[in-house]
Amino acid sequence: MYNAVTDRRLLGRTIKLTSMCLLLSIAASCSGSGDTEKANALLDEAQSAYEARDYSKVMALIDTLKSRYPHEIDVRREALHLATRATEGLSVMKLQKADSLTAVLGALGDSLQRQMKYIKNPIEGYYVASSADPARFIGTNGLQGRVSPEGNFYLISSLKTKSVKSTSVTVSAGGREASTSVVSHDGERNDRSMGAEVITFMGVECDSVGKFISENTDRDIKLTFNGASSYSMTLPSKEAREIALAYDYAATIRRFKVASLEKERLSRTVDIARSQASRTFVEKDSTK
């Protein structure tokens, strides 16, 4: 009697569990079908964005698809292929812009170079504005902008009128100013043996001064030699224009190099994206 009652109870529980499992299975099946539809809807939206060349939107939609529907393997596989095509499209657009920029900077650099002249030097040659005279500059009061063969801007300061034991210079105009870094007297870059105080300021030591002069050639620029004491004068407008030309030429060379490197990087990105797109291509089953 006990066994019969127990068996009936076990049978009842088994039927209930079976029913619950069946219901859960049906619910899961329905949920899966709904997820597939939603995932496909996102994929369709991403495809439309791709056709509209809105590649950033494509990537955002596919990221959403992957995070929301991690189990929709087939849809995700198609999305992966579309993502590689979008990456290719985005990279091609950037490459076209980079190509245009390098062309513009190349033309600008050529134009500026025609206004420069190359000065041979036993240590290292350099470029100056065509109107500049480096041989006569040393022993005068003023600044001269130069550009190395690699395209690096640097400044030479020369002070003869007064000994201030200069170590830096400041330029000012319109209530603003810029200064070089301090270069201590060492007999080389800061030399006082030629009857004048001559300092060579390199790269970041003088970049702010070159930029300031380039932006203020239409103003009277005050030049101050700083040291144990100071000496101020008006920077000759001719020197200001020559420095601005040298600075702009160096800046253009620098930008051209950066743009060229970016162009090469984007070219490699396009090649990689195309290779990935060919490997991730999914042939749709026409019977479905």
LINDABEL-V108608 format. One record per pair of residues at least 4 apart in sequence whose C-alpha atoms are under 8 Angstrom apart, sorted by sequence separation. I is the first residue (numbers start at 1). J is the second residue. If there is no record, write none. Layout:
BEGIN
i=I j=J
i=I j=J
END
This chain:
BEGIN
i=1 j=5
i=2 j=6
i=3 j=7
i=4 j=8
i=5 j=9
i=6 j=10
i=7 j=11
i=8 j=12
i=9 j=13
i=10 j=14
i=11 j=15
i=12 j=16
i=13 j=17
i=14 j=18
i=15 j=19
i=16 j=20
i=17 j=21
i=18 j=22
i=19 j=23
i=20 j=24
i=21 j=25
i=22 j=26
i=23 j=27
i=24 j=28
i=25 j=29
i=26 j=30
i=27 j=31
i=28 j=32
i=29 j=33
i=30 j=34
i=31 j=35
i=32 j=36
i=33 j=37
i=34 j=38
i=35 j=39
i=36 j=40
i=37 j=41
i=38 j=42
i=39 j=43
i=40 j=44
i=41 j=45
i=42 j=46
i=43 j=47
i=44 j=48
i=45 j=49
i=46 j=50
i=47 j=51
i=48 j=52
i=49 j=53
i=50 j=54
i=54 j=58
i=55 j=59
i=56 j=60
i=57 j=61
i=58 j=62
i=59 j=63
i=60 j=64
i=61 j=65
i=62 j=66
i=63 j=67
i=64 j=68
i=65 j=69
i=66 j=70
i=72 j=76
i=73 j=77
i=74 j=78
i=75 j=79
i=76 j=80
i=77 j=81
i=78 j=82
i=79 j=83
i=80 j=84
i=81 j=85
i=82 j=86
i=83 j=87
i=84 j=88
i=85 j=89
i=86 j=90
i=87 j=91
i=88 j=92
i=89 j=93
i=90 j=94
i=91 j=95
i=92 j=96
i=93 j=97
i=94 j=98
i=95 j=99
i=96 j=100
i=97 j=101
i=98 j=102
i=99 j=103
i=100 j=104
i=101 j=105
i=102 j=106
i=103 j=107
i=104 j=108
i=105 j=109
i=106 j=110
i=107 j=111
i=108 j=112
i=109 j=113
i=110 j=114
i=111 j=115
i=112 j=116
i=113 j=117
i=120 j=124
i=121 j=125
i=128 j=132
i=133 j=137
i=134 j=138
i=136 j=140
i=147 j=151
i=148 j=152
i=159 j=163
i=172 j=176
i=173 j=177
i=185 j=189
i=186 j=190
i=187 j=191
i=192 j=196
i=193 j=197
i=201 j=205
i=202 j=206
i=203 j=207
i=204 j=208
i=206 j=210
i=207 j=211
i=208 j=212
i=209 j=213
i=210 j=214
i=211 j=215
i=212 j=216
i=213 j=217
i=217 j=221
i=226 j=230
i=235 j=239
i=236 j=240
i=237 j=241
i=238 j=242
i=239 j=243
i=240 j=244
i=241 j=245
i=242 j=246
i=243 j=247
i=244 j=248
i=245 j=249
i=246 j=250
i=247 j=251
i=248 j=252
i=249 j=253
i=250 j=254
i=251 j=255
i=252 j=256
i=253 j=257
i=254 j=258
i=255 j=259
i=256 j=260
i=257 j=261
i=258 j=262
i=259 j=263
i=260 j=264
i=261 j=265
i=262 j=266
i=263 j=267
i=264 j=268
i=265 j=269
i=266 j=270
i=267 j=271
i=268 j=272
i=269 j=273
i=270 j=274
i=271 j=275
i=272 j=276
i=273 j=277
i=274 j=278
i=275 j=279
i=276 j=280
i=277 j=281
i=49 j=54
i=50 j=55
i=65 j=70
i=120 j=125
i=121 j=126
i=147 j=152
i=148 j=153
i=172 j=177
i=185 j=190
i=186 j=191
i=187 j=192
i=191 j=196
i=192 j=197
i=201 j=206
i=216 j=221
i=225 j=230
i=226 j=231
i=235 j=240
i=49 j=55
i=70 j=76
i=119 j=125
i=120 j=126
i=147 j=153
i=148 j=154
i=171 j=177
i=172 j=178
i=183 j=189
i=184 j=190
i=185 j=191
i=187 j=193
i=191 j=197
i=192 j=198
i=224 j=230
i=225 j=231
i=118 j=125
i=119 j=126
i=137 j=144
i=146 j=153
i=147 j=154
i=170 j=177
i=171 j=178
i=183 j=190
i=190 j=197
i=191 j=198
i=224 j=231
i=225 j=232
i=49 j=57
i=50 j=58
i=118 j=126
i=119 j=127
i=145 j=153
i=146 j=154
i=170 j=178
i=171 j=179
i=190 j=198
i=191 j=199
i=213 j=221
i=224 j=232
i=49 j=58
i=118 j=127
i=119 j=128
i=145 j=154
i=146 j=155
i=170 j=179
i=189 j=198
i=190 j=199
i=223 j=232
i=224 j=233
i=66 j=76
i=117 j=127
i=118 j=128
i=134 j=144
i=145 j=155
i=146 j=156
i=169 j=179
i=170 j=180
i=189 j=199
i=190 j=200
i=222 j=232
i=223 j=233
i=46 j=57
i=47 j=58
i=65 j=76
i=116 j=127
i=117 j=128
i=144 j=155
i=145 j=156
i=168 j=179
i=169 j=180
i=189 j=200
i=222 j=233
i=223 j=234
i=46 j=58
i=116 j=128
i=117 j=129
i=143 j=155
i=144 j=156
i=157 j=169
i=168 j=180
i=189 j=201
i=222 j=234
i=223 j=235
i=46 j=59
i=116 j=129
i=117 j=130
i=143 j=156
i=144 j=157
i=168 j=181
i=221 j=234
i=222 j=235
i=115 j=129
i=116 j=130
i=143 j=157
i=168 j=182
i=220 j=234
i=221 j=235
i=46 j=61
i=115 j=130
i=142 j=157
i=143 j=158
i=167 j=182
i=168 j=183
i=220 j=235
i=45 j=61
i=46 j=62
i=141 j=157
i=142 j=158
i=167 j=183
i=183 j=199
i=62 j=79
i=128 j=145
i=129 j=146
i=141 j=158
i=142 j=159
i=167 j=184
i=220 j=237
i=43 j=61
i=62 j=80
i=128 j=146
i=140 j=158
i=141 j=159
i=167 j=185
i=183 j=201
i=42 j=61
i=43 j=62
i=127 j=146
i=128 j=147
i=139 j=158
i=140 j=159
i=141 j=160
i=42 j=62
i=126 j=146
i=127 j=147
i=138 j=158
i=139 j=159
i=140 j=160
i=141 j=161
i=181 j=201
i=217 j=237
i=62 j=83
i=126 j=147
i=127 j=148
i=137 j=158
i=139 j=160
i=140 j=161
i=180 j=201
i=43 j=65
i=126 j=148
i=127 j=149
i=42 j=65
i=125 j=148
i=126 j=149
i=167 j=190
i=182 j=205
i=217 j=240
i=59 j=83
i=124 j=148
i=125 j=149
i=181 j=205
i=217 j=241
i=58 j=83
i=180 j=205
i=181 j=206
i=39 j=65
i=180 j=206
i=214 j=240
i=59 j=86
i=179 j=206
i=180 j=207
i=213 j=240
i=214 j=241
i=217 j=244
i=58 j=86
i=180 j=208
i=179 j=208
i=180 j=209
i=214 j=243
i=215 j=244
i=39 j=69
i=56 j=86
i=178 j=208
i=179 j=209
i=213 j=243
i=214 j=244
i=55 j=86
i=166 j=197
i=178 j=209
i=213 j=244
i=214 j=245
i=43 j=75
i=55 j=87
i=165 j=197
i=167 j=199
i=39 j=72
i=163 j=196
i=210 j=243
i=211 j=244
i=214 j=247
i=35 j=69
i=55 j=89
i=56 j=90
i=163 j=197
i=178 j=212
i=210 j=244
i=214 j=248
i=40 j=75
i=47 j=82
i=55 j=90
i=160 j=195
i=177 j=212
i=36 j=72
i=39 j=75
i=43 j=79
i=50 j=86
i=53 j=89
i=160 j=196
i=211 j=247
i=35 j=72
i=159 j=196
i=160 j=197
i=210 j=247
i=158 j=196
i=159 j=197
i=171 j=209
i=36 j=75
i=158 j=197
i=159 j=198
i=170 j=209
i=157 j=197
i=158 j=198
i=157 j=198
i=158 j=199
i=171 j=212
i=156 j=198
i=157 j=199
i=171 j=213
i=156 j=199
i=157 j=200
i=173 j=216
i=156 j=200
i=155 j=200
i=156 j=201
i=174 j=219
i=154 j=200
i=155 j=201
i=173 j=219
i=154 j=201
i=155 j=202
i=173 j=220
i=154 j=202
i=173 j=221
i=153 j=202
i=154 j=203
i=172 j=221
i=173 j=222
i=153 j=203
i=171 j=221
i=172 j=222
i=152 j=203
i=155 j=206
i=171 j=222
i=172 j=223
i=154 j=206
i=171 j=223
i=154 j=207
i=170 j=223
i=171 j=224
i=153 j=207
i=169 j=223
i=170 j=224
i=139 j=194
i=155 j=210
i=169 j=224
i=170 j=225
i=139 j=195
i=140 j=196
i=169 j=225
i=170 j=226
i=139 j=196
i=168 j=225
i=169 j=226
i=138 j=196
i=167 j=225
i=168 j=226
i=166 j=225
i=167 j=226
i=168 j=227
i=138 j=198
i=166 j=226
i=167 j=227
i=164 j=225
i=165 j=226
i=166 j=227
i=164 j=226
i=165 j=227
i=166 j=228
i=164 j=227
i=165 j=228
i=166 j=229
i=164 j=228
i=165 j=229
i=166 j=230
i=145 j=210
i=164 j=229
i=159 j=225
i=164 j=230
i=164 j=231
i=162 j=231
i=142 j=223
i=143 j=235
i=142 j=235
i=153 j=246
i=142 j=236
i=153 j=247
i=144 j=239
i=143 j=239
i=142 j=239
i=145 j=242
i=146 j=243
i=153 j=250
i=144 j=242
i=145 j=243
i=151 j=249
i=152 j=250
i=153 j=251
i=144 j=243
i=145 j=244
i=147 j=246
i=151 j=250
i=143 j=243
i=146 j=246
i=147 j=247
i=151 j=251
i=145 j=246
i=146 j=247
i=145 j=247
i=147 j=249
i=151 j=253
i=152 j=254
i=147 j=250
i=151 j=254
i=132 j=239
i=132 j=242
i=131 j=242
i=129 j=242
i=128 j=242
i=129 j=243
i=129 j=245
i=129 j=246
i=128 j=246
i=127 j=246
i=116 j=246
i=112 j=245
i=112 j=248
i=113 j=249
i=112 j=249
i=109 j=249
i=109 j=252
i=108 j=252
i=109 j=253
i=105 j=252
i=105 j=253
i=105 j=255
i=106 j=256
i=105 j=256
i=102 j=256
i=102 j=259
i=101 j=259
i=102 j=260
i=98 j=259
i=98 j=260
i=98 j=262
i=99 j=263
i=98 j=263
i=95 j=263
i=95 j=266
i=94 j=266
i=95 j=267
i=92 j=266
i=91 j=266
i=92 j=267
i=91 j=267
i=91 j=269
i=92 j=270
i=91 j=270
i=88 j=269
i=88 j=270
i=87 j=270
i=88 j=273
i=87 j=273
i=88 j=274
i=85 j=273
i=84 j=273
i=85 j=274
i=84 j=274
i=84 j=276
i=85 j=277
i=84 j=277
i=81 j=276
i=82 j=277
i=81 j=277
i=81 j=280
i=80 j=280
i=81 j=281
i=81 j=282
i=78 j=280
i=77 j=280
i=78 j=281
i=78 j=282
i=77 j=282
END
